[in-house]
Amino acid sequence: MSPLLLIAGAGVMAGMMNALAGGGSFVTLPALIAVGVPSVTANTTSTVALFPGQLTSAWTYRDGLGPLGEVSLRSLLLATFFGGVIGALLLLRTPIRAFDVILPWLLAIATLTLVFGRQFGEVLRRRWRISAPLVVVVQFGLGIYGGYFGGGVGLMMMAVWGLLGDRTLKSFNAPRTLMVCAANTVAVFIFIAANAVRWREGLVMLLGAILGGYGGANIGRRAPAGVIRVGTLLLSVGITLVFFVRAYLR
């Protein structure tokens, strides 16, 4: 198969996954590595390729934006922004071999978040409450993770915000989308400025993701949510295991 055809297909699938249940980077990152892109550059290129879809989602949710209890949207944005700067710079300073070892663990964290994130958030909500200043501190840490890798970071944010008080998870969708977009916005600019993006592969993947996002939205209206979720989780677990074998058993 042509490398660019593989990249385009991965972009389409990632766009569909992000439109349906999230986890698109589980497809784009392995595809880029499979065609010979070094792992760090694959991560930066994947982030840039999937960014327009996130930007569109943030715009779509703009009417639902507002403060989270005592925590202002501005405080969350600043924490996420500066965390994203640090995360992106850390990624660029990470040697490829070191990132190859770290990557399976990042994928494992993202997979566990996809599987148990909502349940874990509900358990925390029933047992604890958290102060507004501590939420901002944790948000800064999540911004670092978002700029560095970001898999599952939106669900992590929602789990933390749920400790502020009795608000529905649905009310977090708009700020979650904005914060994920904020972390990736600064990361994208840093990656581009550092010339850390493989543009040929990235642009092909970006176009595929746009098509996949449109198609995924249409499929999501018809396909059972349970089937979509199970398929996403199985793919995430399988790819995570492959990367553990790649890093530690090759």
C-alpha positions in Angstrom: 0.0 0.0 0.0 1.2 3.5 -0.8 2.4 5.4 2.4 0.3 8.4 1.6 -2.8 6.2 1.0 -2.2 4.6 4.4 -1.9 8.1 6.0 -5.1 9.3 4.3 -7.0 6.3 5.5 -5.7 6.8 9.0 -6.8 10.4 8.8 -10.3 9.4 7.7 -10.6 6.8 10.5 -9.3 9.2 13.1 -11.7 11.9 12.0 -14.6 9.4 12.3 -13.4 8.2 15.7 -13.1 11.8 17.1 -16.6 12.6 15.8 -18.0 9.4 17.4 -16.2 8.6 20.6 -12.7 10.2 20.6 -9.3 8.4 20.4 -8.3 9.4 16.9 -4.6 9.7 17.8 -4.6 6.0 18.4 -4.8 5.6 14.6 -2.8 8.6 13.3 0.2 8.1 15.5 0.8 4.4 14.6 0.2 5.1 10.9 2.8 7.8 10.8 5.3 5.7 12.6 4.5 2.8 10.3 5.5 4.8 7.2 8.9 5.8 8.8 8.1 9.0 10.6 10.1 9.2 13.9 7.9 8.9 17.0 8.3 12.4 18.3 7.7 13.9 14.8 4.8 11.5 14.4 3.2 12.9 17.6 3.7 16.5 16.5 2.4 15.9 13.0 -0.6 14.0 14.4 -1.4 16.9 16.7 -1.3 19.4 13.8 -3.3 17.1 11.5 -6.2 16.6 14.0 -6.2 20.2 15.2 -8.7 21.8 12.7 -11.3 19.3 13.8 -10.8 20.3 17.4 -11.1 23.9 16.5 -14.4 23.3 14.7 -15.7 21.5 17.8 -14.7 24.4 20.1 -16.5 26.8 17.8 -19.6 24.6 17.8 -19.8 24.5 21.6 -19.1 28.3 22.1 -22.6 29.0 23.4 -22.1 26.7 26.4 -19.0 28.4 27.7 -19.0 29.9 31.2 -17.3 29.8 34.6 -17.1 26.5 36.5 -18.5 27.5 39.8 -15.8 29.7 41.5 -13.3 29.0 38.8 -13.3 31.5 35.9 -12.9 30.4 32.4 -10.0 32.8 32.1 -8.1 31.1 34.9 -8.6 27.7 33.3 -7.5 29.0 29.9 -4.3 30.6 31.3 -3.4 27.4 33.2 -4.0 25.3 30.2 -2.2 27.6 27.9 1.0 27.8 29.9 0.9 24.1 30.7 0.5 23.4 27.0 3.6 25.5 26.3 5.7 23.5 28.8 4.3 20.2 27.5 5.1 21.0 23.8 8.6 22.2 24.6 9.2 19.0 26.7 8.1 16.9 23.8 10.6 18.6 21.4 13.4 18.1 24.0 12.6 14.3 24.4 15.0 12.0 22.6 13.3 9.7 20.1 14.5 6.5 21.9 13.2 7.9 25.2 9.9 8.8 23.7 9.6 5.3 22.2 9.8 3.9 25.8 7.4 6.5 27.2 4.8 6.3 24.4 3.3 2.9 25.4 2.7 4.2 28.9 1.1 7.4 27.5 -1.2 5.2 25.3 -2.0 3.0 28.4 -3.0 6.1 30.4 -5.2 7.3 27.5 -6.8 3.8 27.1 -7.6 3.6 30.8 -9.1 7.0 30.7 -11.3 6.0 27.8 -12.4 2.8 29.6 -12.8 4.0 33.1 -12.7 7.8 33.0 -16.4 8.5 33.4 -16.8 5.9 36.1 -13.8 7.1 38.0 -15.0 10.7 37.8 -18.4 9.6 39.3 -16.7 7.8 42.2 -14.6 10.9 42.9 -17.7 13.1 42.8 -19.5 11.0 45.4 -16.6 11.1 47.8 -14.7 14.4 47.5 -14.9 18.1 46.7 -12.0 20.2 45.6 -11.2 23.9 46.0 -11.1 26.3 43.1 -7.3 27.1 43.5 -6.4 23.4 43.4 -8.5 22.9 40.3 -6.4 25.6 38.5 -3.2 23.9 39.7 -4.4 20.5 38.4 -5.5 22.1 35.2 -2.0 23.4 34.7 -0.7 19.8 35.0 -3.3 18.6 32.5 -2.2 21.4 30.2 1.3 20.0 30.3 0.0 16.5 29.5 -2.1 18.0 26.7 0.8 19.8 25.1 3.0 16.7 25.4 0.6 14.0 24.3 -3.0 14.7 25.2 -4.7 11.3 24.8 -7.8 11.3 27.0 -7.0 14.7 28.5 -10.6 15.9 28.0 -12.0 13.1 30.1 -9.4 13.8 32.8 -10.4 17.5 32.9 -14.1 16.5 33.3 -13.2 14.1 36.2 -11.4 16.9 38.0 -14.1 19.6 37.3 -16.7 17.3 38.6 -15.2 17.6 42.1 -16.2 21.3 42.2 -19.8 20.6 42.9 -23.1 19.2 41.6 -23.0 19.9 37.9 -23.9 17.6 35.0 -21.1 16.1 32.9 -22.9 17.4 29.9 -22.4 21.0 31.1 -18.6 20.4 30.9 -18.6 19.6 27.2 -18.1 23.2 26.0 -15.3 24.2 28.4 -13.6 20.7 27.9 -13.5 21.2 24.2 -12.2 24.7 24.5 -9.4 23.7 27.0 -8.3 20.8 24.8 -8.2 23.1 21.9 -6.2 25.7 23.9 -3.5 23.2 24.9 -3.2 22.0 21.3 -3.3 25.5 19.8 -0.1 26.6 21.6 1.4 23.2 20.9 0.7 23.5 17.1 2.3 26.9 16.9 5.4 25.7 18.8 5.7 22.6 16.6 5.4 24.6 13.4 7.9 27.2 14.6 10.3 24.5 15.5 9.9 22.9 12.0 8.9 19.7 13.7 6.0 18.7 11.4 6.1 16.4 8.4 3.9 18.5 6.1 3.3 16.1 3.3 2.0 13.4 5.6 0.3 16.0 7.9 -1.7 17.7 5.2 -2.9 14.4 3.7 -3.9 13.3 7.1 -5.6 16.6 7.9 -7.7 16.3 4.7 -8.6 12.7 5.5 -9.6 13.7 9.1 -11.9 16.4 7.8 -13.7 13.9 5.5 -13.8 11.3 8.3 -15.2 13.8 10.8 -18.1 14.6 8.4 -18.7 11.0 7.7 -18.4 10.0 11.4 -21.0 12.6 12.4 -23.5 11.0 9.9 -22.7 7.5 11.1 -23.1 8.5 14.7 -26.7 9.4 14.1 -27.4 5.8 13.0 -24.9 3.4 14.7 -25.5 2.2 18.3 -23.4 4.1 20.8 -22.4 0.9 22.5 -21.0 -0.7 19.3 -19.0 2.5 18.6 -17.6 2.6 22.1 -16.6 -1.1 22.2 -14.9 -0.8 18.8 -12.9 2.3 19.9 -11.8 0.6 23.1 -10.7 -2.6 21.4 -8.7 -0.7 18.9 -7.1 1.4 21.7 -6.2 -1.6 23.8 -4.7 -3.5 20.7 -2.6 -0.6 19.6 -1.3 0.0 23.2 -0.2 -3.6 23.4 1.5 -3.4 20.1 3.5 -0.4 21.3 4.5 -2.1 24.5 5.9 -5.0 22.4 7.6 -2.6 20.1 9.3 -0.7 23.0 10.3 -3.6 25.3 10.4 -6.9 23.4 11.9 -6.1 20.0 
